[in-house]
Amino acid sequence: MVRNPYQPMRIDRQAMRSATLLAELSAEESALMEVEAALVRLQNGTYGFCEETGEPISTTRLKVIPWTRYSRAAAARREQSRRKVN
C-alpha cells in the first residue's frame, strides 16, 4: 500500500476546521444566552440597570450592546479583575 504524504496535513486541516466550528458555535450559544437573559430582564423590569451597581446603563451602551448586563464602568472593572486572575 502506498502512503499519501499529504494525509497528515489533511487531518490537521480537518481538526483545525472542527475546532474553529466548535469555537464559533460556542460563541453563538453564549450570545444567544445573553440575549435570552436580556429578554428575561426586560420582562422583570430590570433591563437597562447594571447588575453590579443597580445604576441605569447608558442608552448609548444599550444601543451598542443591547444584551449588556453591566454599565461601562462596571464592565471595565470586571475585565480588569479578570485580567489580574489570568
N, C-alpha and C positions, 0 to 999 in steps of 0.2 A: 504494500500500500504506500502511495506517495503522500507525504505530508504537505499540507498547504502552508507555506511560510507566512502567509497573511492571516491565518486563523487566529493567533493570539491578538492581533490588532483588531480584528473584527469583534472578538469577545470583549475586549476593552472598550470599544466604542459602544457596544450594546449595554455594557454595565454602566458606562457614563450616561448614556441616554436614559436608562432606567432610573438612575439616581437623580438626574435632572427632573424627570417627570414626577418622581415622588416628592421632591422638594417643592415643585410648583403646586402639586396637589395639596401638600401640607399648608402652604401659604394661602391658597384659596380657601381651604377649610377654616383656617384661622380668621381670615377676613369675613367669611360668612358668619362665624360665631360672633364676631364683634358687631356685625350688622344686626343679627338677631337679638343680641343683648341690648343694643340701642333701641330696638323696637319695644322691648320689654320696659326699658326706662321711660320710653315715650308713653306707654300705657300706664305706668306707675306715677307719672308726673315728675320723674326725677331727671328726665332728659335735659341736657344743657347745663347740668350742675356737676362740678368737679367731685369725683368720688373721694378724693383725698381731703379737700378743704371745705366742700359744701358750697363754695362760691360759684356764681354763674361763669360758664365758659363763654368766651367772646364769640359773637356771631360770626366774625371773620374766621375764627378757628373752626367753628361748626360747619361753615360753608366749605372749607377746605377738607376737613376730616369729619364728616357728619356722624361717624360712629365713635368719636373720641370719648373717653371717659374722664379725661383729665384736662385741666387748664394747661396753658403753655408752660407756665412756671412749674406746676406740679409734674408735668411730663419731663421737663428738663431735670428736676431734682431726682426723679425716678431713674432716668437714664444715667445721670452722674453716679448715683448709688449703685446701679447695675454694673457700670464700668469698673468701680472700685472692687467689686466682688470678683469680677473676671480678671 
